Amino acid sequence: MKSELLKRSVLFVLPCIAAALPWVPGSLQAHDVEGVGKLSSAEHLVAITRGGVLYDKWYGALGKEAPKTTHPAYPSAGKQKGASTWRCKECHGWDYKGARGAYHKGSHYSGIGGIRNMTHAPLDTIVATLKDKTHGLGELIPNKELMNLAHFIAHGQLDMDVYIDRASKKAKGDAANGERIFQTTCARCHGSDGKLINFKSPPKVEYIGTVATKNPWETLHKLRMGQPGVPMMSMLAFDIQDHVDVLAYTQTLPVK
């Protein structure tokens, strides 16, 4: 039911986005990507967003069955088990800083570092790392998708501390501008109050306002890259400040 609602809603959302953006034949709107400057290649942006959902949950993005075992390289000190330990974000964090970021303590602490040092790294070098004995993804993810993941790691990540106050978890954005964008795009699926989609099974509730308040780094990542396995749009063609403004607005929405 929930999946069908998303499929129907996206048919309304995508035409609105297409009409709103200044399209140029063969390219997307120029967009700032960290360390690269203005990119106008549609193929590059698509690769980055595809890599972003793979970073989130590669087996969900690929429509594969979730791994049943704990990743052999996942530290024994970590508190997670099973499929979640195979997700890139589980070790390296939603803020890409691993044990030096939001995952420096708590149930997701693993002691593993982030990927910020891989910004600007050669794509082939990143793919080789993903295939090495530690990561072991070479036989699980096709080469083309590994290259997309490398595009995200090299050119799609950013320093989230610039946009989110780590101590308060508050987005450094303009909620009024975020409301304008949210209500004309995101609300088609999430509802005007952000409560149309419940990410949990009732009676438990978790709405976009819940996640944005508790884990703004995850929310910003998904705003920019989309959601694995469902037709959620990526906002990467918008400016980064627009992403942060939407995050700021979602932090004003109901959490329960």
KEZA-559736 format. One record per residue (C-alpha): residue number from 1; z negated, x, y negated. Coordinates in Angstrom, 1 decimal, always signed. Example, Ala and Ser with C-alpha at 12.3 -4.5 7.8 and 13.67 -1.06 7.14 Angstrom:
2
{num 1 | Z -7.8 | X +12.3 | Y +4.5}
{num 2 | Z -7.1 | X +13.7 | Y +1.1}
END
This chain:
256
{num 1 | Z +0.0 | X +0.0 | Y +0.0}
{num 2 | Z -1.0 | X +2.8 | Y -2.4}
{num 3 | Z +2.0 | X +4.9 | Y -1.5}
{num 4 | Z +4.3 | X +1.9 | Y -2.0}
{num 5 | Z +2.8 | X +1.3 | Y -5.4}
{num 6 | Z +3.5 | X +4.9 | Y -6.4}
{num 7 | Z +7.1 | X +4.7 | Y -5.2}
{num 8 | Z +7.8 | X +1.5 | Y -7.2}
{num 9 | Z +6.1 | X +2.8 | Y -10.3}
{num 10 | Z +8.0 | X +6.1 | Y -10.4}
{num 11 | Z +11.3 | X +4.2 | Y -10.7}
{num 12 | Z +10.0 | X +3.0 | Y -14.1}
{num 13 | Z +8.5 | X +6.3 | Y -15.2}
{num 14 | Z +11.3 | X +8.7 | Y -14.6}
{num 15 | Z +13.9 | X +6.8 | Y -16.8}
{num 16 | Z +11.4 | X +6.7 | Y -19.6}
{num 17 | Z +10.9 | X +10.5 | Y -19.4}
{num 18 | Z +14.6 | X +11.1 | Y -19.3}
{num 19 | Z +15.2 | X +9.0 | Y -22.4}
{num 20 | Z +12.4 | X +10.7 | Y -24.3}
{num 21 | Z +13.4 | X +14.4 | Y -23.7}
{num 22 | Z +16.2 | X +16.1 | Y -25.6}
{num 23 | Z +18.4 | X +16.9 | Y -22.6}
{num 24 | Z +21.1 | X +19.6 | Y -22.7}
{num 25 | Z +23.7 | X +19.6 | Y -20.0}
{num 26 | Z +22.8 | X +21.9 | Y -17.2}
{num 27 | Z +19.3 | X +22.7 | Y -18.6}
{num 28 | Z +15.9 | X +21.3 | Y -19.3}
{num 29 | Z +14.2 | X +21.4 | Y -22.6}
{num 30 | Z +13.2 | X +24.9 | Y -23.5}
{num 31 | Z +9.6 | X +25.5 | Y -22.4}
{num 32 | Z +7.1 | X +28.4 | Y -22.9}
{num 33 | Z +6.2 | X +30.0 | Y -19.6}
{num 34 | Z +3.6 | X +32.7 | Y -19.7}
{num 35 | Z +5.1 | X +36.2 | Y -20.0}
{num 36 | Z +8.7 | X +34.9 | Y -19.9}
{num 37 | Z +9.0 | X +33.1 | Y -23.2}
{num 38 | Z +11.5 | X +30.3 | Y -23.7}
{num 39 | Z +13.1 | X +29.1 | Y -20.4}
{num 40 | Z +15.9 | X +26.6 | Y -20.4}
{num 41 | Z +17.0 | X +26.9 | Y -16.8}
{num 42 | Z +16.5 | X +23.7 | Y -14.9}
{num 43 | Z +16.6 | X +25.6 | Y -11.6}
{num 44 | Z +13.8 | X +27.9 | Y -12.7}
{num 45 | Z +11.6 | X +25.1 | Y -13.9}
{num 46 | Z +12.2 | X +23.1 | Y -10.7}
{num 47 | Z +11.3 | X +26.2 | Y -8.6}
{num 48 | Z +8.1 | X +26.6 | Y -10.5}
{num 49 | Z +7.0 | X +23.0 | Y -10.1}
{num 50 | Z +7.9 | X +23.1 | Y -6.4}
{num 51 | Z +5.9 | X +26.2 | Y -6.1}
{num 52 | Z +3.0 | X +24.6 | Y -7.9}
{num 53 | Z +2.7 | X +21.8 | Y -5.4}
{num 54 | Z +3.0 | X +24.3 | Y -2.5}
{num 55 | Z +0.1 | X +26.2 | Y -4.1}
{num 56 | Z -1.9 | X +23.0 | Y -4.1}
{num 57 | Z -1.2 | X +21.9 | Y -0.5}
{num 58 | Z +1.9 | X +23.4 | Y +1.1}
{num 59 | Z +1.7 | X +21.4 | Y +4.3}
{num 60 | Z +1.5 | X +18.1 | Y +2.3}
{num 61 | Z +4.4 | X +19.1 | Y +0.2}
{num 62 | Z +6.5 | X +20.0 | Y +3.2}
{num 63 | Z +5.5 | X +16.9 | Y +5.1}
{num 64 | Z +4.0 | X +19.0 | Y +7.9}
{num 65 | Z +0.9 | X +18.3 | Y +10.0}
{num 66 | Z -2.2 | X +19.9 | Y +8.6}
{num 67 | Z -3.4 | X +23.0 | Y +10.4}
{num 68 | Z -6.2 | X +22.2 | Y +12.8}
{num 69 | Z -7.9 | X +25.6 | Y +12.7}
{num 70 | Z -9.7 | X +27.6 | Y +10.0}
{num 71 | Z -7.5 | X +30.3 | Y +8.4}
{num 72 | Z -8.3 | X +33.6 | Y +10.2}
{num 73 | Z -8.7 | X +35.4 | Y +6.9}
{num 74 | Z -11.0 | X +32.9 | Y +5.4}
{num 75 | Z -14.4 | X +34.6 | Y +4.8}
{num 76 | Z -17.3 | X +33.7 | Y +7.1}
{num 77 | Z -19.4 | X +33.3 | Y +3.9}
{num 78 | Z -17.2 | X +30.4 | Y +2.8}
{num 79 | Z -18.3 | X +26.8 | Y +3.3}
{num 80 | Z -15.0 | X +25.2 | Y +4.0}
{num 81 | Z -13.4 | X +24.7 | Y +7.5}
{num 82 | Z -10.1 | X +23.6 | Y +8.9}
{num 83 | Z -6.9 | X +22.7 | Y +7.0}
{num 84 | Z -8.4 | X +23.1 | Y +3.5}
{num 85 | Z -8.8 | X +26.9 | Y +4.1}
{num 86 | Z -5.0 | X +27.2 | Y +4.4}
{num 87 | Z -4.5 | X +25.9 | Y +0.9}
{num 88 | Z -3.8 | X +28.6 | Y -1.7}
{num 89 | Z -6.0 | X +26.9 | Y -4.3}
{num 90 | Z -9.0 | X +26.9 | Y -1.9}
{num 91 | Z -9.3 | X +30.7 | Y -2.2}
{num 92 | Z -7.7 | X +31.4 | Y -5.5}
{num 93 | Z -8.9 | X +28.4 | Y -7.4}
{num 94 | Z -7.3 | X +25.7 | Y -9.6}
{num 95 | Z -7.7 | X +28.1 | Y -12.5}
{num 96 | Z -6.1 | X +30.9 | Y -10.5}
{num 97 | Z -9.1 | X +33.2 | Y -11.0}
{num 98 | Z -10.8 | X +32.8 | Y -7.6}
{num 99 | Z -14.3 | X +34.1 | Y -7.4}
{num 100 | Z -14.2 | X +35.0 | Y -11.1}
{num 101 | Z -13.4 | X +31.5 | Y -12.2}
{num 102 | Z -14.6 | X +28.0 | Y -11.5}
{num 103 | Z -15.1 | X +28.9 | Y -7.9}
{num 104 | Z -17.6 | X +31.6 | Y -8.7}
{num 105 | Z -20.2 | X +29.5 | Y -7.0}
{num 106 | Z -20.6 | X +26.2 | Y -5.2}
{num 107 | Z -19.1 | X +24.7 | Y -2.1}
{num 108 | Z -15.7 | X +26.3 | Y -2.8}
{num 109 | Z -17.0 | X +29.8 | Y -3.3}
{num 110 | Z -15.3 | X +32.3 | Y -0.9}
{num 111 | Z -15.6 | X +35.6 | Y -2.7}
{num 112 | Z -11.8 | X +36.0 | Y -2.8}
{num 113 | Z -10.2 | X +37.0 | Y -6.1}
{num 114 | Z -7.6 | X +35.2 | Y -8.1}
{num 115 | Z -3.8 | X +35.6 | Y -8.6}
{num 116 | Z -3.8 | X +36.3 | Y -12.3}
{num 117 | Z -2.9 | X +39.9 | Y -11.6}
{num 118 | Z +0.3 | X +38.7 | Y -10.0}
{num 119 | Z +1.7 | X +37.3 | Y -13.2}
{num 120 | Z +5.1 | X +38.9 | Y -13.8}
{num 121 | Z +5.1 | X +40.5 | Y -10.3}
{num 122 | Z +8.5 | X +40.8 | Y -8.6}
{num 123 | Z +9.3 | X +37.7 | Y -6.5}
{num 124 | Z +10.1 | X +39.8 | Y -3.4}
{num 125 | Z +6.8 | X +41.5 | Y -3.7}
{num 126 | Z +5.0 | X +38.2 | Y -3.8}
{num 127 | Z +6.9 | X +36.8 | Y -0.9}
{num 128 | Z +6.1 | X +39.9 | Y +1.2}
{num 129 | Z +2.4 | X +39.4 | Y +0.4}
{num 130 | Z +2.6 | X +35.7 | Y +1.5}
{num 131 | Z +4.1 | X +36.9 | Y +4.8}
{num 132 | Z +1.6 | X +39.7 | Y +5.5}
{num 133 | Z -1.1 | X +39.6 | Y +8.1}
{num 134 | Z -3.7 | X +38.4 | Y +5.7}
{num 135 | Z -1.9 | X +35.3 | Y +4.5}
{num 136 | Z +0.2 | X +34.7 | Y +7.6}
{num 137 | Z +2.5 | X +32.1 | Y +5.9}
{num 138 | Z +5.9 | X +33.5 | Y +7.0}
{num 139 | Z +6.2 | X +31.4 | Y +10.1}
{num 140 | Z +4.8 | X +28.3 | Y +8.5}
{num 141 | Z +6.7 | X +28.0 | Y +5.2}
{num 142 | Z +10.5 | X +28.5 | Y +5.0}
{num 143 | Z +11.8 | X +31.5 | Y +3.0}
{num 144 | Z +13.3 | X +29.3 | Y +0.3}
{num 145 | Z +9.9 | X +27.6 | Y -0.2}
{num 146 | Z +8.1 | X +30.9 | Y -0.2}
{num 147 | Z +10.4 | X +31.9 | Y -3.0}
{num 148 | Z +9.5 | X +28.8 | Y -4.9}
{num 149 | Z +5.8 | X +29.6 | Y -4.5}
{num 150 | Z +6.5 | X +33.1 | Y -5.7}
{num 151 | Z +8.2 | X +31.6 | Y -8.8}
{num 152 | Z +5.0 | X +29.7 | Y -9.6}
{num 153 | Z +2.7 | X +32.7 | Y -9.0}
{num 154 | Z +4.9 | X +35.0 | Y -11.2}
{num 155 | Z +5.9 | X +32.6 | Y -14.0}
{num 156 | Z +4.1 | X +29.2 | Y -13.7}
{num 157 | Z +0.4 | X +30.0 | Y -13.8}
{num 158 | Z -1.5 | X +30.4 | Y -17.1}
{num 159 | Z -4.9 | X +31.4 | Y -18.4}
{num 160 | Z -6.8 | X +28.1 | Y -18.4}
{num 161 | Z -9.7 | X +29.5 | Y -20.4}
{num 162 | Z -7.4 | X +29.3 | Y -23.4}
{num 163 | Z -7.1 | X +25.5 | Y -22.9}
{num 164 | Z -10.4 | X +24.5 | Y -21.3}
{num 165 | Z -13.9 | X +25.4 | Y -22.4}
{num 166 | Z -15.4 | X +26.8 | Y -19.2}
{num 167 | Z -19.0 | X +26.0 | Y -20.1}
{num 168 | Z -18.5 | X +22.3 | Y -21.2}
{num 169 | Z -15.3 | X +21.7 | Y -19.1}
{num 170 | Z -13.9 | X +20.0 | Y -22.2}
{num 171 | Z -10.1 | X +20.3 | Y -22.8}
{num 172 | Z -9.1 | X +21.9 | Y -26.2}
{num 173 | Z -6.7 | X +19.1 | Y -26.9}
{num 174 | Z -5.9 | X +16.2 | Y -29.2}
{num 175 | Z -6.9 | X +13.1 | Y -27.2}
{num 176 | Z -5.0 | X +10.8 | Y -29.7}
{num 177 | Z -1.7 | X +12.5 | Y -28.9}
{num 178 | Z -2.7 | X +12.6 | Y -25.2}
{num 179 | Z -3.2 | X +8.8 | Y -25.3}
{num 180 | Z +0.3 | X +8.3 | Y -26.7}
{num 181 | Z +1.8 | X +10.3 | Y -23.8}
{num 182 | Z -0.4 | X +8.9 | Y -21.1}
{num 183 | Z +0.1 | X +5.3 | Y -22.0}
{num 184 | Z +3.9 | X +5.6 | Y -22.0}
{num 185 | Z +4.2 | X +7.7 | Y -18.9}
{num 186 | Z +1.1 | X +8.1 | Y -16.6}
{num 187 | Z -0.2 | X +4.6 | Y -17.1}
{num 188 | Z +2.7 | X +3.1 | Y -15.1}
{num 189 | Z +1.1 | X +4.5 | Y -12.0}
{num 190 | Z -2.6 | X +5.1 | Y -13.0}
{num 191 | Z -3.1 | X +2.0 | Y -15.1}
{num 192 | Z -3.9 | X +1.9 | Y -18.8}
{num 193 | Z -7.6 | X +2.6 | Y -18.0}
{num 194 | Z -6.7 | X +5.2 | Y -15.3}
{num 195 | Z -8.3 | X +3.0 | Y -12.6}
{num 196 | Z -5.2 | X +1.6 | Y -10.8}
{num 197 | Z -5.2 | X +4.4 | Y -8.2}
{num 198 | Z -8.5 | X +5.2 | Y -6.4}
{num 199 | Z -8.3 | X +8.6 | Y -4.8}
{num 200 | Z -11.1 | X +7.8 | Y -2.4}
{num 201 | Z -11.6 | X +5.1 | Y +0.2}
{num 202 | Z -13.7 | X +2.1 | Y -1.1}
{num 203 | Z -16.5 | X +1.6 | Y -1.7}
{num 204 | Z -16.3 | X +5.2 | Y -3.0}
{num 205 | Z -14.3 | X +5.6 | Y -6.2}
{num 206 | Z -12.5 | X +8.6 | Y -7.8}
{num 207 | Z -10.1 | X +7.9 | Y -10.6}
{num 208 | Z -8.1 | X +10.3 | Y -12.8}
{num 209 | Z -10.9 | X +10.1 | Y -15.4}
{num 210 | Z -13.4 | X +11.2 | Y -12.6}
{num 211 | Z -11.3 | X +14.2 | Y -11.7}
{num 212 | Z -10.5 | X +15.2 | Y -15.3}
{num 213 | Z -14.2 | X +15.2 | Y -16.2}
{num 214 | Z -15.5 | X +17.0 | Y -13.1}
{num 215 | Z -12.5 | X +19.4 | Y -12.4}
{num 216 | Z -10.3 | X +19.7 | Y -15.5}
{num 217 | Z -8.6 | X +22.8 | Y -14.0}
{num 218 | Z -7.3 | X +20.7 | Y -11.1}
{num 219 | Z -6.2 | X +18.0 | Y -13.4}
{num 220 | Z -4.3 | X +20.4 | Y -15.7}
{num 221 | Z -2.6 | X +22.0 | Y -12.7}
{num 222 | Z -1.4 | X +18.6 | Y -11.3}
{num 223 | Z -0.3 | X +17.4 | Y -14.8}
{num 224 | Z +1.9 | X +20.4 | Y -15.0}
{num 225 | Z +3.1 | X +20.6 | Y -11.4}
{num 226 | Z +2.8 | X +17.1 | Y -9.8}
{num 227 | Z +1.0 | X +16.0 | Y -6.6}
{num 228 | Z +2.0 | X +17.1 | Y -3.1}
{num 229 | Z +3.5 | X +14.4 | Y -0.9}
{num 230 | Z +3.8 | X +11.6 | Y -3.4}
{num 231 | Z +6.4 | X +11.0 | Y -6.2}
{num 232 | Z +4.1 | X +12.0 | Y -9.1}
{num 233 | Z +6.1 | X +13.5 | Y -12.0}
{num 234 | Z +5.7 | X +17.0 | Y -13.3}
{num 235 | Z +5.1 | X +17.4 | Y -17.0}
{num 236 | Z +6.3 | X +21.0 | Y -17.2}
{num 237 | Z +9.2 | X +20.1 | Y -19.5}
{num 238 | Z +6.6 | X +19.1 | Y -22.1}
{num 239 | Z +4.9 | X +21.7 | Y -24.2}
{num 240 | Z +1.6 | X +23.1 | Y -22.8}
{num 241 | Z -0.3 | X +21.6 | Y -25.7}
{num 242 | Z +0.9 | X +18.2 | Y -24.6}
{num 243 | Z -0.5 | X +18.8 | Y -21.1}
{num 244 | Z -3.8 | X +19.7 | Y -22.6}
{num 245 | Z -3.8 | X +16.7 | Y -25.0}
{num 246 | Z -3.2 | X +14.4 | Y -22.0}
{num 247 | Z -6.1 | X +16.2 | Y -20.2}
{num 248 | Z -8.3 | X +15.6 | Y -23.2}
{num 249 | Z -7.4 | X +11.9 | Y -23.2}
{num 250 | Z -8.0 | X +11.5 | Y -19.4}
{num 251 | Z -11.5 | X +12.9 | Y -20.0}
{num 252 | Z -12.2 | X +9.8 | Y -22.1}
{num 253 | Z -11.3 | X +7.4 | Y -19.3}
{num 254 | Z -13.7 | X +5.7 | Y -16.9}
{num 255 | Z -15.2 | X +7.8 | Y -14.1}
{num 256 | Z -16.3 | X +4.9 | Y -12.0}
END
